[in-house]
Amino acid sequence: MNAENKRPQRRSTPKEGAAQKPAEGAKKRKKKGGVGKAILKGIAAFCCICVIIGSVLAVMLSLYVVNATANDDKLLNLDNIKLSYSTILYATDTETSEITEYARLVGDEHRVWVNLADMPDYLWQAFIAVEDKTFNEHNGVNWKRTISATLNLGLRKISGGAIGLYDTEQGASTIDQQLIKNITGDDDHDPMRKVREIFRALELEKKYSKDQILEAYLNTVNFVGNTGGVAACAANLFGKEVQDLTLAESACIAAITNNPTKYNPRTNPENNKERREMILGMMLEQGYIDQAAYDAAMAETITVLDNSTAADSEVQSQNSWFTDQVIDDVINDLVEQKGMSRNEASSYLYNGGLAIYTTVDTRLQSAMEEVLAKEPGNYFPVREHTYVDEETGETKTENVQGCMVTVGYDGSLLGIVGGLGQKTVDRGFNRASEGTRQTGSTMKPLGAYCLGIDYDYINYSLGIYDGPYKQITDETTGQLRDWPYNYSRTYTEANMTVAKALAASINTVAVRVGAMVKPSVMLDFMRNTLGITSLVSQAEDPAHNDEDLAPLVLGSLTHGVTPLEMANAYTMFGNGGTISQIHSYTRVEDVQTGEVILDNSNLTTVRAISSSTAMIMNKLLENVMTQGTAEAIGKPAGGMDAVGKTGTTTDDHDHWFIGLTPYYCTATWMGYDHSDELAWKNYGLHPPTLAWKDVMEIAQADKEIIAFPTSDSVVTLTYCKDSGGLATAACPNKATGYYKADGSQPEPCTIHVG
């Protein structure tokens, strides 16, 4: 081989080779290092973006939470939770002074607040056991349950409900969170509701103790119908106060909240029983009860009140006539004294959780309801009457109606019944407080006789002429006729003593006494002292003037007077001459704040007539019962003093009796709503008087026998029943009379000379 053609191949020396390899490795490393840095930069950039987005989201979430919970200081104020609470009416026992519940008013919701200390321990323990067993450990949120519930919900949504982490009886919401939902009403299904709820729960725990939170929860949790809170639920289901619940009943109540429809013990008793027993098992497992208590509760038979007989049914409420009157009085006073509209006052009354301390005498009220609810014919006659409805022109039929109302001598309303028969409508027409009727002869003592004695125009036995006072034109014939008629349409045409004239209800004598007093004086007295609001003066209504003898003595009035005002006016005769404002309650309190909203403890009492006049009038009214128009019925059995006055209008449209005992002053009325002649004489004894007597015998049974007030300024003298003068030895008919020691007294009899 040619040497020149065989050039040795140049081989790299190790030194050269070594120099070449590092250069190539550096290029590779440079390439790799750039990629890594790029990745790191990308990761860093991504992290920065995430941090920025997270920060923005955190700021947005913070702003959202701040805005969404801006009013939480007021909204979540457990000291003044603005929810609907039931108002309770209380009665005071007249014998023991014990205050008891009389009635409840159920508005939008039936709620009654009760302190945690007044609940049995096993009641709140049942709720903790089933609703939030870590209640005493967490800070308002159970994070483990919240995260688990969130994952559980996600898996169920993804799998269409086929997959879930767990199925538990306890959801994610703590008692704190449930309370927040109850208070705020925030039950929206948007994704942020839970966020709002969590932040609110954390804040709630910072401000309030566990006991405060638990108490608020138990008073706001919702049950069946419109019943809210454990106290209202206990009354609704078992007719019990919450402190009287058994362990099994407590578990029954706790079982409802998970699903009030599904676990309603009335409509789904088996479902409730199953969950109730589960709760008892949880209480045993968590150490709240022992085995013996568990076994006893499991064996207990739960009996709930039937919906139709439940005293506090969520479906309907039937008020007594007295409850209706209190409702109207409180609403009127809220409007007048607090400046509320009628709608505001009504809402506050029904939903404000008020405590109203009423004046009702429960025994008397029950007696009045019993007597006036009896079948037609027991007291009041069955007399159908047809009339033409002024609005529709239709001919309608009605039967005799009646009412009764009793007032205490301090102006307190003690009992009221506004119609005959069973009461079927709440807050319907109340004839006792709203019905203005012609008063007939019950008007005579109020103006003519009492003022005649008070002003010394007359005395107990003064002789006054029984004959026509004047002649008037008869509206039917146009001819002159004598006025007034007596009920018998006859006159003795001789002097008659005041005692006999009032007992027999003689019109002529009463009119002559009224003329002595003067109509203007009687009108002023009745309106401004006795508080009869329906009387009108000539200046107010010239066409319908009550300032005259016929209206103010004989009761032929423009509008009439309510039985309530008549009863209160008569209290002066049994109370030593004073009269007080009518009231159906003593005070109204806001239970949540303890504030006294309305106060009737300092109502006005005025002296209407002197104590001596009151005693003399009382003795004159006693004659009505013993020898006058009510003699046939007489005093109630039992030996208690009783006085009164009957009243009948000239056309026989209205019949009254106003009766007084040392305990009660009662007005009873009978007539048609659309006035017509009663023709009651064929029936027998005077119905209003008979009904009153039977009520008094029930209400006063076992009461201590007491007497009416007397006056040291009254003296007793023997008078001649024929002349009315002081009796002499020659007078054949004598009686005891009552006279002012320093006032009008009779002269000696002049017709019997010894």
Buried (B, 14 or more C-beta within 10 A) or exposed (E): EEEEEEEEEEEEEEEEEEEEEEEEEEEEEEEEEEEEEEEEEEEEEEEEEEEEEEEEEEEEBEEBBEEBBEEBEEBBEBEEBEBBBBBBBBBBEBEEEEEEBBBBBBBEBBBBBBEBEEBBEBBBBBBBBBBBBEBEEBEBBBEEBBEBBEEBEEBBEEEEEEEEEEEEEBBBBBBBBBBBBBBBEBEEEEEEBBBBBBBBBEBBBEEBEBEBBBBBBBBBBBBBBBBBBBBBBBBBBBBBBBBEBBBBBBBBBBBBBBEBEEBBBBEBBEBBBEBBBBBBBBBBEEEBBEEEBBEEBBEBEBEBBEBEEBEBBBEEBEBBBBBBBBBBBBBEBBBEEEEBEEEBBBBBBBBBBBBBBBBBBBBBBBBBBEBBBBEEEBBBBEBEBEBEEEEEEEEEEBBBBBBBBBBBBBBBBBBBBBBBBEBEEBEBEBBBBBBBBBBBBBBBBBBBBBBBBBBEBBBBBBBBBBBBBEEEEEEEEEEEEBBBBBBEEEBBEEBBBBBBBBBBBBBBBBBBBBBBBBBEBBBBBBBEBBBBEBBBBBEEEEEEBBBBBBBBBBBBBBBBBBBBBBBBBBBBBBBBBBBBBBBBBBBBBBBBEEEEBBBBEEBEBBEBBBBBBBBBBBBBBBBBBEBBBBBEBEBBEBEBBBBBBBBBBBEBBBBBBBBBBBBBBBBBBBBBBBBBEBEBEEBEEBBBBBBBBBBBBBBBEEBEEEEBBBBEBBBEBEBBBBBBBBBBEEBEEBBEBBBBEEBBBBEBBEBBEE
